Amino acid sequence: MNKRNIHTFVMRFLEAYNCTIIEKSPTYVTAKLSPEADREMTGRAYYWSFVERTGAPAETMTYKFVFDPEQMKLEAKPKAAVAVKSPPAEGISVQHGGQPVGQPASQAPGGNSDSILGRYFGFVPTTITARVPQDEVTFGSRRLEQMFTIVRERGKYVHLFEEPFPVGATYHAALVYDTWLCINYKVELACDRKRSEIHSLAIQLNSGEIREHFHKQLLTKSLSPKLPANIHILPDTISLSKAVNALEMTLERRISTYDHSWADEANEQHRSEIDRVEAYYNGLLLSAEPDKRDEIEARCRNRLQEIDWQHKPRVVVSVINCGLFHLNAGRTPRN
């Protein structure tokens, strides 16, 4: 990810969590977290349990997220200032600190005669400026990884509706929506090397039609978690369990058409590594003392397990996320 991608991701993250943007620039963004974002990001479990027990109004934290730390340092460098000296007014001598001689400490700007600091030092700041924590959100940073984890956990399943186009237009007849179950799979072809693929498959729960690369189609649509007005959703005729089985069978057929010569080569390498390790440890067992043989056999078993994990070919399929999408079918409802 480059800086532009990270900037876009962080801004979308803050917007999705309804955080208040206080200040933003290409270099950084300062945001007051929403209660939901504060719970997820700050780790203040004790504070939030206190809020829940007492019903006290919650005070969320404000963070500055820095996209470009180097540019931030350059912008923070103080600029040279030109000081202009002016003679003091007649009859008033000025001390080094700038306070007129003879003026009581309690009358100094911001002074407080009732406090000990005010009586002894003449000035006590009455306004406390809260420190704004600053975090880098560069690729690999702790805070950005935390956002990725939150998105992965909270985005495992979504339920969205396509907004009518153009947005806000009034339709005299109801629009018909189909329901699609989309599952994004990660396929890993692994041995001592690894190749990863992402397959976005979707099935229409009314007709059973299956489409590939469905995620790319969703990128062209405007989606919302709210059901639009004047919408008719067709009833499902396929259960979710049957739909999942159909998508898994489709993916399995797709993988079976691959050229699996890589697996044959990996099996040969796997067999060669096993023969080499067994020959080595068998030699050790022949010359080892009886009390050492159990230890040598345990080391051999551990090494063989490592070889299986590293060289044995396998296809690993996992689910990244999934969702139900109600999309405009472009048809009129039947009476």
Secondary structure, DSSP 8 states (H G I E B T S, - for coil): --HHHHHHHHHHHHHHTT-EEEEE-SSEEEEE--HHHHHHHS--HHHHHHHHHH-------EEEEES-HHHHHHHHS------------TT--B-TTS-BTT--GGGSTT--TTSHHHHHHS-----------EEE-STT-HHHHHHHHHHHHHTSEEEEEE--SSTT---SS-EEEEEEEEEEEEEEEESSSEEEEEEEEEEETTT--EEESHHHHHTTS-EESS--SSEEE----S-HHHHHHHHHHHHHHHHHTS--HHHHHHHHHHHHHHHHHHHHHHHHHHHS-GGGHHHHHHHHHHHHHHHHHHHS-EEEEEEEEEEEEEEE-S-----
